[in-house]
Amino acid sequence: MIPLPPRFQNRHALVTGGGSGIGQAIALRLAAEGATVTILEIRPEAAAETADRIRGAGGRASVVAADVADTASMRAAFADLGPIDVLVNNAGIAHVGSVLETSPEDMDRLYAVNVRGVYHCLHLGIARMVEAGGGVILNMASIASKVGIPDRFAYSMTKGAVLAMTLSVARDFVGRNIRCNCICPARIHTPFVDGFLAKNYPGREKEMFAKLSAAQPIGRMGEPEEVARLAAFLCSDEAAFITGAAYDLDGGFTLLR
């Protein structure tokens, strides 16, 4: 394997939700390129697995157990973090259903993690970056923030908010040497997808996996590592002229719209 360039040498990256899926892939990629990575997770055992993989490959990683939806938890977490050069807001949850099938409790639950959680990291993280003279922020939005997805009412609402927060932060802090972008993936093959199929389509997992894969014109779902490659570029100095951008990573999904 060709060694990766040390684009993040001497930089500290904070990745929320880095215990699995896309967050884990991003944490591994940033560490492989030289970053010291802190994994902020509500599931410390999952975060520890990612950290162990990073250390096993010769990288540097630590774990902070915190709930992004809880203000006190996040204040306590950030109090011990020190300077942050790269902030990746990846932690998020999903919900399936139209507005008629979305309860007030569903709305509150998704808002708490996907919107309030991103706010907490931005509010606390940007203050650190301003003090340090700059930094880079990457938010994980979704193609659902741009186009209508069937039965994703609450999820789409939250990811639309992430896109709006990205644009707002990019505009407000462009003069403070802080860049902020987001990635808008279509379906990515993560443990969430496998769990969703097992729960909702027992015995038909392969059939439904093929159907979901075919929704992308390219003929498959994306892989977490593909998101991580784009994430690493956007967080690196190679993307120094990019801010306030929302990158589709969708296998041609928007071609159908």
C-alpha positions as CSV (number, residue, x, y, z in Angstrom):
1,M,0.0,0.0,0.0
2,I,1.3,3.5,-0.9
3,P,1.8,5.6,2.3
4,L,-0.7,8.4,2.6
5,P,0.7,12.0,2.7
6,P,0.9,13.5,6.2
7,R,-1.5,16.3,5.4
8,F,-2.6,16.6,9.1
9,Q,0.8,16.3,10.8
10,N,0.7,18.2,14.1
11,R,-3.0,18.8,13.9
12,H,-5.8,17.8,16.3
13,A,-9.0,16.5,14.7
14,L,-12.2,16.0,16.7
15,V,-14.7,13.5,15.1
16,T,-18.1,13.0,16.6
17,G,-19.8,9.7,16.1
18,G,-16.5,8.1,15.2
19,G,-17.3,4.7,16.6
20,S,-18.7,3.2,13.4
21,G,-19.7,3.8,9.8
22,I,-18.7,7.1,8.2
23,G,-17.4,8.6,11.4
24,Q,-15.1,5.7,12.0
25,A,-13.8,5.8,8.4
26,I,-13.1,9.5,8.7
27,A,-11.3,9.1,12.0
28,L,-9.1,6.3,10.5
29,R,-8.3,8.4,7.4
30,L,-7.3,11.5,9.3
31,A,-5.2,9.5,11.6
32,A,-3.5,7.7,8.7
33,E,-2.6,11.1,7.3
34,G,-1.0,12.3,10.6
35,A,-3.7,13.8,12.7
36,T,-4.1,13.3,16.4
37,V,-7.7,12.2,16.6
38,T,-10.2,12.6,19.4
39,I,-13.3,10.5,19.0
40,L,-16.4,11.9,20.7
41,E,-19.0,9.2,21.1
42,I,-22.0,8.4,23.3
43,R,-20.9,4.8,23.0
44,P,-17.4,4.7,24.5
45,E,-16.8,1.0,23.7
46,A,-17.4,1.7,20.0
47,A,-15.1,4.7,20.1
48,A,-12.4,2.6,21.9
49,E,-12.5,0.1,19.0
50,T,-11.8,2.9,16.5
51,A,-9.0,4.3,18.7
52,D,-7.4,0.9,19.1
53,R,-7.4,0.5,15.3
54,I,-5.7,3.9,15.0
55,R,-3.1,3.1,17.6
56,G,-2.5,-0.3,16.1
57,A,-1.6,1.3,12.9
58,G,0.9,3.6,14.6
59,G,-1.5,6.6,15.0
60,R,-2.6,8.8,17.9
61,A,-6.1,8.7,19.2
62,S,-8.2,9.4,22.3
63,V,-11.8,8.9,23.3
64,V,-14.2,11.3,24.9
65,A,-17.5,9.9,26.1
66,A,-20.2,12.5,25.6
67,D,-23.8,13.0,24.3
68,V,-23.8,15.7,21.6
69,A,-27.4,16.5,22.4
70,D,-26.7,17.4,26.0
71,T,-25.3,20.9,26.7
72,A,-23.6,20.0,30.1
73,S,-22.1,16.9,28.6
74,M,-20.6,18.8,25.7
75,R,-19.3,21.6,27.8
76,A,-17.5,19.1,30.0
77,A,-16.1,17.3,27.0
78,F,-14.7,20.4,25.4
79,A,-13.2,21.7,28.6
80,D,-10.4,19.1,28.4
81,L,-9.9,19.0,24.6
82,G,-7.4,21.8,24.1
83,P,-6.9,23.4,20.6
84,I,-9.0,21.9,17.7
85,D,-7.7,22.3,14.2
86,V,-10.3,20.1,12.4
87,L,-13.9,19.5,13.6
88,V,-16.0,16.9,11.9
89,N,-19.6,16.9,12.9
90,N,-20.7,13.4,11.9
91,A,-22.8,12.1,14.8
92,G,-26.4,11.6,13.7
93,I,-29.5,9.4,13.9
94,A,-32.2,8.6,11.4
95,H,-35.9,8.1,11.2
96,V,-38.2,6.6,8.6
97,G,-41.7,8.1,8.0
98,S,-43.7,10.9,6.4
99,V,-45.0,13.8,8.5
100,L,-48.1,11.7,9.4
101,E,-45.9,8.9,10.7
102,T,-43.6,11.3,12.7
103,S,-44.5,11.9,16.3
104,P,-43.6,14.9,18.3
105,E,-41.2,12.7,20.2
106,D,-39.6,11.6,16.9
107,M,-39.1,15.2,15.9
108,D,-37.6,16.1,19.3
109,R,-35.2,13.1,19.2
110,L,-33.8,13.9,15.8
111,Y,-33.6,17.6,16.4
112,A,-31.7,17.0,19.7
113,V,-28.9,14.9,18.0
114,N,-28.8,16.1,14.4
115,V,-29.4,19.8,14.9
116,R,-28.7,20.7,18.5
117,G,-25.7,18.3,18.6
118,V,-24.1,20.1,15.6
119,Y,-24.9,23.4,17.2
120,H,-23.1,22.4,20.4
121,C,-19.9,21.4,18.5
122,L,-20.0,24.6,16.4
123,H,-20.7,26.8,19.4
124,L,-17.9,25.3,21.5
125,G,-15.5,24.4,18.7
126,I,-15.5,27.7,16.8
127,A,-14.7,29.6,20.0
128,R,-11.5,27.5,20.3
129,M,-10.7,28.1,16.6
130,V,-11.1,31.8,16.9
131,E,-8.7,31.9,19.8
132,A,-6.2,29.8,17.9
133,G,-6.4,31.8,14.7
134,G,-8.3,29.5,12.5
135,G,-9.5,25.9,11.7
136,V,-11.6,23.7,9.5
137,I,-15.1,22.4,10.0
138,L,-16.8,19.6,8.1
139,N,-20.5,18.9,8.7
140,M,-22.1,15.7,7.5
141,A,-25.4,16.7,5.8
142,S,-27.2,14.4,3.3
143,I,-28.6,14.4,-0.2
144,A,-31.9,14.6,1.7
145,S,-31.0,18.2,2.5
146,K,-31.3,19.1,-1.2
147,V,-34.0,16.8,-2.7
148,G,-37.2,15.2,-1.5
149,I,-36.7,11.6,-0.2
150,P,-39.8,9.5,0.4
151,D,-40.5,8.9,4.1
152,R,-37.7,10.9,5.5
153,F,-39.5,13.9,6.8
154,A,-37.8,14.4,10.1
155,Y,-34.4,13.3,8.9
156,S,-34.6,15.6,5.9
157,M,-35.5,18.5,8.2
158,T,-32.5,18.0,10.3
159,K,-30.1,17.7,7.4
160,G,-31.5,20.8,5.8
161,A,-30.6,22.5,9.0
162,V,-27.1,21.2,8.9
163,L,-26.7,22.6,5.4
164,A,-28.0,26.0,6.5
165,M,-25.7,26.0,9.5
166,T,-22.8,25.2,7.2
167,L,-23.5,28.2,5.0
168,S,-24.0,30.5,8.0
169,V,-20.8,29.5,9.7
170,A,-18.8,29.8,6.5
171,R,-20.1,33.3,5.9
172,D,-19.7,34.5,9.5
173,F,-16.2,33.3,10.0
174,V,-14.6,33.5,6.6
175,G,-12.6,36.5,7.9
176,R,-11.4,34.5,10.9
177,N,-9.5,31.9,8.9
178,I,-12.2,29.3,9.5
179,R,-13.5,27.3,6.7
180,C,-16.8,25.3,6.9
181,N,-18.1,22.9,4.3
182,C,-20.5,19.9,4.3
183,I,-20.8,16.6,2.4
184,C,-24.2,15.4,1.2
185,P,-24.0,11.6,0.7
186,A,-26.7,9.4,-0.9
187,R,-27.0,5.9,0.5
188,I,-23.7,4.7,2.1
189,H,-23.3,1.1,3.2
190,T,-22.9,1.3,7.0
191,P,-24.0,-0.9,9.9
192,F,-27.1,1.3,10.1
193,V,-28.2,0.0,6.6
194,D,-27.7,-3.6,7.6
195,G,-29.6,-3.1,10.9
196,F,-32.4,-1.3,9.1
197,L,-32.8,-4.2,6.6
198,A,-32.6,-6.9,9.3
199,K,-35.3,-5.1,11.4
200,N,-37.7,-4.2,8.6
201,Y,-37.2,-6.9,6.0
202,P,-36.2,-10.1,7.8
203,G,-35.5,-12.8,5.2
204,R,-35.5,-10.3,2.4
205,E,-32.2,-8.5,3.2
206,K,-30.4,-9.3,0.0
207,E,-33.4,-8.4,-2.2
208,M,-33.9,-5.0,-0.4
209,F,-30.2,-4.3,-0.3
210,A,-30.1,-4.7,-4.1
211,K,-33.1,-2.4,-4.5
212,L,-31.6,0.3,-2.3
213,S,-28.3,0.0,-4.2
214,A,-30.1,0.4,-7.5
215,A,-31.5,3.8,-6.4
216,Q,-28.1,5.2,-7.3
217,P,-27.6,5.4,-11.1
218,I,-24.0,4.2,-10.5
219,G,-25.6,0.9,-9.4
220,R,-24.4,0.6,-5.8
221,M,-24.2,2.3,-2.4
222,G,-21.2,4.3,-1.5
223,E,-18.6,3.1,1.0
224,P,-17.6,4.9,4.2
225,E,-14.0,5.1,2.9
226,E,-15.2,7.0,-0.1
227,V,-16.8,9.6,2.1
228,A,-13.6,9.7,4.2
229,R,-11.4,10.4,1.2
230,L,-13.5,13.5,0.3
231,A,-13.6,14.5,4.0
232,A,-9.8,14.4,4.2
233,F,-9.5,16.6,1.1
234,L,-12.0,19.2,2.3
235,C,-10.3,19.4,5.7
236,S,-6.8,19.7,4.2
237,D,-4.8,22.7,3.0
238,E,-5.4,21.4,-0.5
239,A,-9.0,22.7,-0.1
240,A,-7.8,26.1,1.3
241,F,-9.9,28.0,-1.3
242,I,-13.1,26.1,-0.5
243,T,-15.7,27.2,2.1
244,G,-19.5,27.3,2.2
245,A,-19.7,24.4,-0.2
246,A,-22.0,21.4,-0.1
247,Y,-20.5,18.4,-1.9
248,D,-22.8,15.8,-3.4
249,L,-21.4,12.2,-3.0
250,D,-24.3,10.4,-4.4
251,G,-23.5,8.0,-7.2
252,G,-25.5,10.2,-9.6
253,F,-28.6,10.2,-7.5
254,T,-29.4,13.9,-8.2
255,L,-29.3,13.0,-11.9
256,L,-32.7,11.5,-11.4
257,R,-34.2,14.7,-10.0
